[in-house]
Amino acid sequence: MDNSTPRWAPSTGLVAVGWLLAVLAGGATAVFALTGDRPGAVLLGVGTAALAVGAAHGTFVRPRLAADAWGLRVRTLGGTRRLDWNEVELRLATTRRLGRDVAVLELESDELVVLGWLELGADPRDVHDELLALRPA
């Protein structure tokens, strides 16, 4: 019998690509700064910072969501928050972004947590179904 706790986190491959792009953009920033293209260096520097922040977030908030018989654990940069099953409402919402429908998982207790495929590393519809199966009746 498998007693492992289901966990969802950003895709490891996607986080690795984010770090790789941040390093490459940092190198390009240095080259632009040394060749005298200051506006280009500033623009690439902002892009490098954004890539590094995104990759760091994906690295440090693992796992983003975990579930067990007692409830859910949602991890953020501020720490891990525990939500009991009786105090959380699960919803699957569909929104329209960039001309296509996107599913997100909403966890509502005293605050709303919205998780998409990027944070979960899986389709929110599948995660929602798995959480409903785990939730005690």
Secondary structure, 3 states (H helix, E strand, C coil): CCCCCCEECCCHHHHHHHHHHHHHHHHHHHHHHHCCCHHHHHHHHHHHHHHHHHHHHHHHCCCCEEECCCEEEEEECCEEEEEEHHHCEEEEEEEEECCEEEEEEEEECCCEEEECHHHHCCCHHHHHHHHHHHCCC
